[in-house]
């Protein structure tokens, strides 16, 4: 029987900045056109956090029953380590998706953006299919694309649209930057897991690229996030505030290029999450000051 602390660890709190960041930037983009709504932002945050937790429990369940979590470093694996029954972990995943669904329904109803319900449904299906089902796309090297699309573009632009009923160039560029950093978190995670995933037959993008290529991909994603800021500055120079997060980016890049492996990569996950949160908070501030 898993303890409360183990259930919390199984939700993988280090990944939660990936859920907070797009809501911040999406709200900042709405504020830039004078249409921010903090109530809608709170509902969007509940949706995003619940989806992230649901994804984490769903991955724990699906990887656990496949046996691909049997020998890994990193966070608690509830099923893989035999700490919780698989059906209980699956229930927690579905319950989290349910919370996201209820909050999402309230958000689109209150904001008058009912067509976004379909987008939300697709996000839940994609979350489950990442490692679940008969042919999970996370095992085919497509996980980073899912993260970029749903925890970058969809989450950020959806937040903006429910508040402003329009999209701007700044919102799109912010969504791309947030998505690039969210993907970098997954890349760091999969870099750490290359040995175990290779043995288990899990063909993540990191396994396909190999150690050296994956480290290069991580650096590319982080650099791209700041390149998007530079382009956004053409619409509002206040976006350059996000560049204040560069020291955090440099620290994580040094760790990755320094050859850290296994448990030594765990701080990179937390550090990249902190980088993404700082990037989002600074960019949001800049957009709000526009």
C-alpha positions as CSV (number, residue, x, y, z in Angstrom):
1,X,0.0,0.0,0.0
2,X,1.5,3.3,-1.1
3,X,1.8,6.1,1.4
4,X,0.5,9.6,0.8
5,X,4.1,10.8,0.3
6,X,4.6,8.1,-2.4
7,X,1.3,9.0,-4.2
8,X,2.5,12.7,-4.2
9,X,5.9,11.6,-5.5
10,X,4.2,9.5,-8.1
11,X,2.4,12.6,-9.4
12,X,6.0,13.9,-10.3
13,X,5.8,17.4,-8.9
14,X,9.0,18.4,-10.8
15,X,6.9,18.3,-14.0
16,X,4.2,20.7,-12.7
17,X,5.9,23.9,-14.0
18,X,5.1,22.6,-17.4
19,X,1.4,23.0,-16.5
20,X,1.8,26.4,-14.9
21,X,3.9,28.1,-17.5
22,X,1.5,28.0,-20.4
23,X,-1.3,29.5,-18.3
24,X,0.9,32.3,-17.2
25,X,2.0,33.2,-20.7
26,X,-1.5,32.8,-22.1
27,X,-2.9,35.1,-19.5
28,X,-0.1,37.6,-20.1
29,X,-0.9,37.6,-23.8
30,X,-4.6,38.3,-23.0
31,X,-3.5,41.1,-20.7
32,X,-1.4,42.6,-23.5
33,X,-4.7,43.3,-25.4
34,X,-6.5,44.4,-22.2
35,X,-8.7,41.3,-21.8
36,X,-7.1,39.2,-19.0
37,X,-9.6,37.4,-16.8
38,X,-8.1,35.9,-13.6
39,X,-11.1,33.7,-12.9
40,X,-10.7,32.1,-16.3
41,X,-7.0,31.9,-15.7
42,X,-7.6,29.9,-12.5
43,X,-9.9,27.5,-14.2
44,X,-7.3,27.0,-17.0
45,X,-4.7,26.4,-14.4
46,X,-6.8,23.7,-12.8
47,X,-7.3,22.0,-16.2
48,X,-3.6,22.2,-17.0
49,X,-2.4,20.9,-13.6
50,X,-5.0,18.1,-13.6
51,X,-4.0,17.0,-17.1
52,X,-0.3,16.9,-16.1
53,X,-0.9,14.8,-13.0
54,X,-3.2,12.6,-15.0
55,X,-0.5,12.1,-17.7
56,X,2.0,11.2,-15.0
57,X,-0.2,8.6,-13.3
58,X,-1.2,7.2,-16.7
59,X,2.4,6.8,-17.7
60,X,3.2,5.2,-14.4
61,X,0.3,2.7,-14.9
62,X,1.1,1.9,-18.6
63,X,4.8,1.6,-18.2
64,X,4.4,-0.4,-15.0
65,X,2.1,-3.1,-16.5
66,X,4.5,-3.4,-19.5
67,X,7.5,-3.9,-17.2
68,X,9.4,-0.9,-18.6
69,X,9.7,0.8,-15.2
70,X,11.2,-2.2,-13.5
71,X,14.8,-0.8,-13.4
72,X,15.0,2.9,-13.6
73,X,16.5,5.8,-11.7
74,X,14.5,8.9,-10.8
75,X,11.0,9.5,-9.3
76,X,8.8,6.9,-7.6
77,X,7.2,4.4,-9.9
78,X,4.1,3.2,-8.1
79,X,3.3,0.2,-10.3
80,X,6.9,-0.6,-11.4
81,X,8.1,-0.7,-7.8
82,X,5.1,-2.6,-6.6
83,X,4.0,0.2,-4.3
84,X,0.4,0.4,-5.5
85,X,-2.0,-1.8,-7.4
86,X,-2.2,-1.0,-11.1
87,X,-6.0,-0.5,-11.0
88,X,-5.6,2.1,-8.3
89,X,-3.0,4.0,-10.2
90,X,-5.2,3.9,-13.3
91,X,-8.1,5.2,-11.2
92,X,-6.0,8.1,-10.1
93,X,-5.1,8.9,-13.7
94,X,-8.8,8.8,-14.8
95,X,-9.8,10.8,-11.7
96,X,-7.3,13.5,-12.6
97,X,-8.6,13.6,-16.2
98,X,-12.1,13.9,-14.8
99,X,-11.1,16.9,-12.7
100,X,-9.6,18.5,-15.9
101,X,-12.8,17.7,-17.8
102,X,-15.1,19.3,-15.2
103,X,-12.9,22.4,-14.9
104,X,-12.5,22.6,-18.7
105,X,-16.3,22.4,-19.2
106,X,-16.8,25.2,-16.7
107,X,-14.1,27.3,-18.4
108,X,-15.5,26.9,-22.0
109,X,-19.1,27.4,-20.8
110,X,-18.3,30.6,-18.9
111,X,-16.1,32.0,-21.6
112,X,-18.3,31.1,-24.5
113,X,-15.7,29.0,-26.3
114,X,-17.5,25.6,-26.5
115,X,-15.6,24.5,-29.6
116,X,-12.5,24.1,-27.4
117,X,-14.2,21.1,-25.8
118,X,-13.1,19.0,-28.7
119,X,-9.5,20.2,-28.2
120,X,-9.7,19.2,-24.5
121,X,-11.0,15.8,-25.4
122,X,-8.1,15.3,-27.9
123,X,-5.7,16.3,-25.1
124,X,-7.0,13.6,-22.8
125,X,-6.9,10.9,-25.5
126,X,-3.4,12.0,-26.4
127,X,-2.3,11.9,-22.8
128,X,-3.5,8.3,-22.4
129,X,-2.1,7.2,-25.7
130,X,1.4,8.5,-24.8
131,X,2.3,5.2,-23.1
132,X,-1.1,3.5,-23.1
133,X,-2.9,1.4,-25.7
134,X,-1.6,-1.2,-28.1
135,X,0.7,1.2,-30.0
136,X,1.8,4.1,-27.7
137,X,3.3,7.0,-29.6
138,X,5.7,7.7,-26.7
139,X,7.4,4.4,-27.6
140,X,7.9,5.6,-31.2
141,X,9.8,8.8,-30.4
142,X,6.8,11.1,-30.7
143,X,6.5,12.2,-27.1
144,X,8.3,15.6,-27.5
145,X,5.8,16.5,-30.3
146,X,2.9,15.8,-28.0
147,X,4.4,17.9,-25.2
148,X,5.1,20.8,-27.6
149,X,1.6,20.7,-29.1
150,X,-0.5,20.2,-25.9
151,X,1.6,21.7,-23.2
152,X,2.9,24.5,-25.4
153,X,0.6,25.5,-28.2
154,X,-2.8,24.2,-27.0
155,X,-2.4,25.1,-23.3
156,X,-1.1,28.6,-24.0
157,X,-3.3,29.6,-26.9
158,X,-6.3,28.0,-25.3
159,X,-5.7,30.1,-22.2
160,X,-5.4,33.3,-24.3
161,X,-8.4,32.5,-26.4
162,X,-10.8,31.8,-23.5
163,X,-9.9,35.2,-22.1
164,X,-9.4,37.4,-25.2
165,X,-11.4,35.6,-27.9
166,X,-8.4,36.3,-30.2
167,X,-4.8,35.2,-30.7
168,X,-1.9,37.4,-31.3
169,X,1.7,37.0,-32.6
170,X,3.0,37.4,-29.1
171,X,0.7,34.6,-27.8
172,X,1.9,32.3,-30.6
173,X,5.6,33.0,-30.0
174,X,5.1,32.6,-26.2
175,X,3.4,29.3,-26.8
176,X,6.3,28.1,-28.9
177,X,8.8,29.1,-26.3
178,X,6.9,27.5,-23.5
179,X,6.5,24.4,-25.6
180,X,10.2,24.2,-26.4
181,X,11.1,24.3,-22.7
182,X,8.4,21.7,-21.8
183,X,9.8,19.4,-24.5
184,X,13.3,20.0,-23.0
185,X,12.0,18.7,-19.7
186,X,10.9,15.5,-21.4
187,X,14.2,15.3,-23.3
188,X,16.2,15.5,-20.0
189,X,14.0,12.8,-18.5
190,X,14.4,10.5,-21.5
191,X,18.2,11.2,-21.7
192,X,18.4,9.9,-18.1
193,X,16.4,6.8,-19.1
194,X,18.2,5.8,-22.3
195,X,19.9,2.7,-20.8
196,X,16.7,1.3,-19.2
197,X,14.5,2.3,-22.2
198,X,16.9,0.6,-24.6
199,X,16.7,-2.7,-22.7
200,X,12.9,-2.5,-22.4
201,X,12.5,-1.8,-26.1
202,X,11.0,1.7,-25.5
203,X,12.1,3.6,-28.6
204,X,11.9,7.1,-27.3
205,X,13.4,10.0,-29.3
206,X,16.4,9.9,-26.9
207,X,17.0,6.2,-27.6
208,X,16.8,6.9,-31.4
209,X,19.1,9.9,-31.3
210,X,21.5,8.4,-28.8
211,X,23.3,10.1,-25.9
212,X,25.1,12.8,-27.9
213,X,22.2,13.6,-30.2
214,X,19.8,13.9,-27.2
215,X,22.1,16.4,-25.5
216,X,22.3,18.5,-28.6
217,X,18.5,18.4,-28.9
218,X,18.1,19.6,-25.3
219,X,20.4,22.6,-26.0
220,X,18.6,23.3,-29.3
221,X,15.2,23.5,-27.5
222,X,16.4,25.8,-24.8
223,X,18.1,28.1,-27.4
224,X,14.9,28.1,-29.5
225,X,12.9,29.2,-26.5
226,X,15.0,32.4,-26.1
227,X,15.0,32.9,-29.9
228,X,11.2,33.1,-29.8
229,X,11.6,35.8,-27.2
230,X,13.8,37.8,-29.5
231,X,11.3,37.6,-32.2
232,X,8.4,38.6,-29.8
233,X,10.4,41.7,-28.9
234,X,9.6,43.0,-32.4
235,X,6.0,43.3,-31.2
236,X,6.8,44.4,-27.6
237,X,10.2,45.1,-26.3
238,X,9.0,44.2,-22.8
239,X,9.2,40.6,-23.9
240,X,13.0,40.9,-23.5
241,X,12.4,40.6,-19.7
242,X,12.4,36.8,-20.3
243,X,16.1,37.0,-21.1
244,X,16.7,37.5,-17.4
245,X,16.2,33.7,-17.2
246,X,19.3,33.1,-19.3
247,X,21.6,32.3,-16.3
248,X,19.3,29.4,-15.3
249,X,19.4,28.2,-18.9
250,X,23.2,28.4,-19.0
251,X,23.4,26.3,-15.8
252,X,21.3,23.5,-17.1
253,X,23.1,23.5,-20.5
254,X,26.4,23.2,-18.7
255,X,25.1,20.2,-16.8
256,X,23.8,18.5,-19.9
257,X,26.9,19.2,-22.0
258,X,29.1,18.2,-19.0
259,X,28.0,14.6,-19.6
260,X,25.8,14.0,-16.5
261,X,24.2,10.6,-16.5
262,X,21.6,8.6,-14.5
263,X,20.8,10.1,-11.1
264,X,23.1,13.1,-11.9
265,X,20.5,14.2,-14.5
266,X,17.7,14.4,-11.9
267,X,18.7,18.0,-10.9
268,X,18.4,18.9,-14.6
269,X,14.7,18.0,-14.6
270,X,14.0,20.2,-11.6
271,X,16.3,22.9,-13.0
272,X,14.7,22.9,-16.4
273,X,11.3,23.1,-14.7
274,X,12.5,26.1,-12.7
275,X,13.9,27.7,-15.9
276,X,10.5,27.3,-17.6
277,X,8.6,28.8,-14.7
278,X,11.0,31.8,-14.5
279,X,10.9,32.2,-18.3
280,X,7.1,32.2,-18.2
281,X,6.8,34.5,-15.2
282,X,9.2,37.1,-16.8
283,X,7.6,36.9,-20.2
284,X,4.1,37.2,-18.6
285,X,5.3,40.3,-16.8
286,X,6.6,41.8,-20.0
287,X,3.4,41.1,-21.9
288,X,1.4,42.6,-19.1
289,X,3.4,45.8,-19.2
290,X,2.8,46.2,-22.9
